[in-house]
Amino acid sequence: MTIIHANDPTTKVLSYLYEQRQDISARITEISTNSDIQRAIRCDNTIMMLGHGNQYGLFSKPDKNGEYKRFLITDRHVQFLRDKTCIGIWCHSNMFAERYGLHGLFSGMIISELQEAVDYNIPATKEEIDAEMEKFARRLSECIDRFGLAETSIRMRGMDDVKSELTTFNYNNLYYYE
Protein backbone atom coordinates (compact mmCIF):
# COMPACT_ATOMS: atom_id res chain seq x y z
CA MET A 1 0.00 0.00 0.00
CA THR A 2 1.20 3.50 -0.83
CA ILE A 3 0.36 6.24 1.68
CA ILE A 4 0.03 9.83 0.48
CA HIS A 5 -0.31 12.09 3.51
CA ALA A 6 1.32 15.48 4.07
CA ASN A 7 2.86 16.19 7.47
CA ASP A 8 0.08 18.60 8.36
CA PRO A 9 -0.63 18.73 12.11
CA THR A 10 -4.34 19.35 11.44
CA THR A 11 -4.69 15.93 9.77
CA LYS A 12 -2.20 13.96 11.90
CA VAL A 13 -5.14 12.03 13.39
CA LEU A 14 -5.56 10.29 10.01
CA SER A 15 -2.25 8.49 10.60
CA TYR A 16 -4.31 6.01 12.68
CA LEU A 17 -5.39 4.61 9.32
CA TYR A 18 -1.91 3.33 8.52
CA GLU A 19 0.39 3.50 11.54
CA GLN A 20 -0.10 -0.19 12.46
CA ARG A 21 -0.09 -1.52 8.90
CA GLN A 22 2.63 -3.92 7.81
CA ASP A 23 1.91 -3.63 4.06
CA ILE A 24 3.16 -0.07 3.40
CA SER A 25 5.52 0.06 0.45
CA ALA A 26 5.86 3.85 0.11
CA ARG A 27 5.04 7.00 2.09
CA ILE A 28 4.56 10.20 0.11
CA THR A 29 4.60 13.57 1.90
CA GLU A 30 4.79 17.24 0.99
CA ILE A 31 8.51 16.94 0.22
CA SER A 32 7.87 14.36 -2.50
CA THR A 33 8.05 15.47 -6.11
CA ASN A 34 5.33 14.86 -8.65
CA SER A 35 7.59 12.20 -10.21
CA ASP A 36 7.91 10.48 -6.81
CA ILE A 37 4.12 10.46 -6.48
CA GLN A 38 3.55 9.02 -9.96
CA ARG A 39 6.25 6.38 -9.46
CA ALA A 40 4.79 5.27 -6.12
CA ILE A 41 1.26 5.03 -7.53
CA ARG A 42 2.43 3.01 -10.53
CA CYS A 43 4.25 0.51 -8.30
CA ASP A 44 1.35 -0.34 -6.01
CA ASN A 45 -2.20 -1.68 -6.23
CA THR A 46 -3.68 0.16 -3.24
CA ILE A 47 -3.28 3.89 -2.72
CA MET A 48 -4.34 5.62 0.52
CA MET A 49 -4.64 9.40 0.15
CA LEU A 50 -5.27 11.40 3.33
CA GLY A 51 -5.51 15.02 4.44
CA HIS A 52 -7.25 18.21 3.43
CA GLY A 53 -8.49 18.77 -0.07
CA ASN A 54 -11.42 19.58 -2.28
CA GLN A 55 -13.16 18.23 -5.37
CA TYR A 56 -10.04 19.02 -7.42
CA GLY A 57 -7.62 16.95 -5.35
CA LEU A 58 -5.59 16.34 -2.21
CA PHE A 59 -3.71 19.31 -0.76
CA SER A 60 -0.14 19.33 0.40
CA LYS A 61 0.88 21.02 3.66
CA PRO A 62 -0.33 24.62 4.17
CA ASP A 63 2.14 27.49 4.03
CA LYS A 64 2.91 29.81 6.98
CA ASN A 65 -0.33 31.72 6.34
CA GLY A 66 -2.40 28.54 6.45
CA GLU A 67 -3.03 28.53 2.69
CA TYR A 68 -2.79 25.44 0.51
CA LYS A 69 -0.80 26.31 -2.60
CA ARG A 70 0.13 22.83 -3.81
CA PHE A 71 -1.82 19.69 -4.53
CA LEU A 72 -0.33 16.23 -3.99
CA ILE A 73 -3.07 14.56 -6.07
CA THR A 74 -4.90 16.22 -8.99
CA ASP A 75 -6.42 15.26 -12.31
CA ARG A 76 -2.91 14.69 -13.70
CA HIS A 77 -2.67 11.60 -11.44
CA VAL A 78 -5.97 10.06 -12.51
CA GLN A 79 -4.43 8.02 -15.33
CA PHE A 80 -2.28 6.26 -12.72
CA LEU A 81 -5.12 5.81 -10.20
CA ARG A 82 -7.85 4.42 -12.46
CA ASP A 83 -6.91 0.75 -12.18
CA LYS A 84 -6.00 0.94 -8.47
CA THR A 85 -7.93 0.38 -5.27
CA CYS A 86 -8.11 3.81 -3.68
CA ILE A 87 -8.84 5.13 -0.23
CA GLY A 88 -9.39 8.88 -0.35
CA ILE A 89 -10.12 10.56 2.95
CA TRP A 90 -10.16 14.28 2.31
CA CYS A 91 -13.07 16.69 2.04
CA HIS A 92 -15.00 16.06 -1.17
CA SER A 93 -12.76 13.26 -2.39
CA ASN A 94 -16.00 11.51 -3.39
CA MET A 95 -16.58 14.23 -6.00
CA PHE A 96 -13.05 13.71 -7.32
CA ALA A 97 -13.64 9.94 -7.49
CA GLU A 98 -17.01 10.33 -9.23
CA ARG A 99 -15.65 12.79 -11.78
CA TYR A 100 -12.80 10.48 -12.76
CA GLY A 101 -14.34 7.05 -12.24
CA LEU A 102 -12.02 5.93 -9.45
CA HIS A 103 -12.66 2.80 -7.39
CA GLY A 104 -12.57 2.40 -3.63
CA LEU A 105 -13.58 4.21 -0.45
CA PHE A 106 -13.89 8.00 -0.46
CA SER A 107 -15.17 10.67 1.89
CA GLY A 108 -17.47 13.57 1.29
CA MET A 109 -17.11 16.61 3.50
CA ILE A 110 -15.70 15.62 6.89
CA ILE A 111 -15.71 18.19 9.68
CA SER A 112 -12.28 18.06 11.28
CA GLU A 113 -11.81 21.71 12.26
CA LEU A 114 -13.91 24.33 14.02
CA GLN A 115 -14.16 26.61 10.98
CA GLU A 116 -15.62 23.74 8.95
CA ALA A 117 -18.30 23.22 11.62
CA VAL A 118 -19.11 26.93 11.45
CA ASP A 119 -19.21 26.85 7.64
CA TYR A 120 -21.65 23.92 7.66
CA ASN A 121 -23.69 25.21 10.60
CA ILE A 122 -22.88 22.16 12.75
CA PRO A 123 -22.82 22.95 16.48
CA ALA A 124 -19.57 21.65 17.96
CA THR A 125 -16.61 22.76 20.05
CA LYS A 126 -12.98 22.33 19.04
CA GLU A 127 -12.57 19.78 21.84
CA GLU A 128 -15.58 17.77 20.62
CA ILE A 129 -14.30 17.86 17.02
CA ASP A 130 -10.82 16.71 18.07
CA ALA A 131 -12.14 13.88 20.26
CA GLU A 132 -14.65 12.69 17.67
CA MET A 133 -12.11 12.84 14.82
CA GLU A 134 -9.78 10.58 16.79
CA LYS A 135 -12.59 8.06 17.35
CA PHE A 136 -13.65 8.39 13.71
CA ALA A 137 -10.12 7.68 12.42
CA ARG A 138 -9.58 4.72 14.75
CA ARG A 139 -12.96 3.23 13.82
CA LEU A 140 -12.38 3.80 10.12
CA SER A 141 -9.07 1.95 10.36
CA GLU A 142 -10.77 -0.91 12.22
CA CYS A 143 -13.59 -1.13 9.67
CA ILE A 144 -11.23 -1.18 6.70
CA ASP A 145 -9.15 -3.94 8.29
CA ARG A 146 -12.06 -6.05 9.55
CA PHE A 147 -14.68 -5.66 6.84
CA GLY A 148 -12.93 -4.40 3.71
CA LEU A 149 -13.63 -1.26 1.71
CA ALA A 150 -16.99 -2.32 0.28
CA GLU A 151 -18.64 -2.63 3.71
CA THR A 152 -16.87 0.19 5.52
CA SER A 153 -19.26 3.05 4.76
CA ILE A 154 -22.27 1.06 6.01
CA ARG A 155 -20.42 -0.32 9.04
CA MET A 156 -19.17 3.15 10.03
CA ARG A 157 -22.73 4.50 10.21
CA GLY A 158 -23.50 1.82 12.79
CA MET A 159 -20.44 2.76 14.88
CA ASP A 160 -21.67 6.29 15.62
CA ASP A 161 -22.28 6.00 19.36
CA VAL A 162 -22.80 9.74 19.95
CA LYS A 163 -25.30 10.58 17.20
CA SER A 164 -24.69 14.33 17.47
CA GLU A 165 -25.05 16.57 14.44
CA LEU A 166 -21.27 16.41 14.08
CA THR A 167 -20.92 12.64 14.21
CA THR A 168 -24.00 12.00 12.09
CA PHE A 169 -22.59 14.36 9.46
CA ASN A 170 -19.15 12.72 9.44
CA TYR A 171 -20.20 9.08 9.71
CA ASN A 172 -22.67 9.48 6.85
CA ASN A 173 -20.13 10.97 4.46
CA LEU A 174 -18.25 7.86 3.37
CA TYR A 175 -18.83 6.31 -0.07
CA TYR A 176 -17.71 3.15 -1.79
CA TYR A 177 -17.38 3.03 -5.58
CA GLU A 178 -17.12 -0.37 -7.29
N, C-alpha and C positions, 0 to 999 in steps of 0.2 A: 504494500500500500504506500502511495506517495501522499505526504501531508503538505498542504500549502496553507500556511498560517503565519502572518506577520507577527513580530514580537510587539504587539500593541497591548499595553496593560489593561485596556478596557475590554479586551476579548480573551484575556488569559484563561478565564474560566472554561473556555472551550477546549483547553488542553486535556481536560478530563476525557475527551473523546478518544484520545490516542496515547496518553501517557503510559498506560499499562500494556499496550499492544506489543506483540513480539514480531509482527509481520511488516514493520515499517522499513521500506527500502530507501526512501529519500525524504528529506525535510527541506521544504522551500520556505524561505523567509523574505523579508523586504530587501535583504542584501543580494538576493539571487537575481541574475540577469534573465531577460526574456528567453535567451537560448537555454539557460539552465532549466527554466520552467518547462519549455517545450521538450527538452531531452528527458526530463523526469517523467512527464506525462506519457511520452512515447514508450518508455521502458516498463510501464506498469499497467495492470488491468483495473486497479481500483484507485481512484483519486479522491481524497478528502480535502475539501476547500472550506476554510473557516475564517470568520472575522466579520468585519463591517463591509458593506457593499450596497449595491442597488441593482436595478434591473439590467444595468449595462455591464456588471461584473463585480469582482472581488477587489476591494481596496487593499493597498499596502498600508504601511504605518503612517499615521498623520504627521504633519510637520510640526514645528514649534508652536504654531498658531492653532493647531487642532484641525487643520484642513487636510483633506486627502487629495493629493495631486498625482498619485500614480495608482494604476490598477495592476494587480498581480495576474488576474484572469479577465480577459475581455473576449470579444467576438473573434479576435485573431487566434485564439486558442481552441475554438470550437472544433475545427477540423481534427484536432488531436484528441478531443474529449468524446466525440460522437460514438465511438465503439467501446467506450470504457464504462465501468460501473462508477457512478459519481455519488458523492455525498457533498452537498453544498449547503452549509449552514451560514448564511449571511442574509441580511434583510433583502427580500424580494429575489432571492436566488431562484425561486420557483418560476418567476417571470422570465428569467434568463434561460432556464431549462426548457420552458414551453416554447419560447421563441426559436430556439435552436435544436429542438428535438433531442435533448439529452436524457439519459436513463439513470435512474437511481432515486435517492432521497434528497429532497430539497425543502428549504424553509421559505415561508412567506415572511412578512414583517414579524420580527421578534423584538419585544421590548426588553432591552438590556441596559438602558440608561434612563435617567430621570427625564431628560429633554424629550426622549421618544415617547414616554408616558404622557407628558404634557401635550405633545403634538397629536397624539391619538386619543386624547381626552380619557385616559385610563387612570383612575385614582391609585396612586402608589407612592411610597416613600423610597428614597435611595436605598435604605437598609432592606426594605422588603424586596426591591428589585434585585439587589445583590444576593440575598439569601435564596430567592426563588430561582435565579439564574444558575446558581451552583447546583441546586437540586435538579433543575431541568437538564443541565449538562451531564450530570452523573446518571440520571435516569435514561437519557438519550443514549449514552454509551452502553448501558446495561441492555436496553432494548435492541440495539443494533447487534450486540454480541449474542444475546439469547434467542432472538426471534428473526433476525435477518432484516434487510431493508424493506421488503415488501409489507411486512406486518408492523413496522415500527410506528408509522403515523397513527394507526388505530390503537395500538397498545399504549402509546404515550397519552392519548386522551383519557384512557382509563387510569393512568397513574397520577392524575391531578387530584391530590388529596386536599387542596385548599379551596379550589373552586372560586377564587376571587376573580374580579374582572381581568386582572393582570395574568393570572395563571390560565384562565380560560382562553384568553387571547393567544398566549404563547403556545399552549398545548394543542390548540386547534389550527396552528399554522405550519403544519408539516405535511408534505405531499410526496407520494411515491409515483414515479413515472416508469412504466414498463419499457 
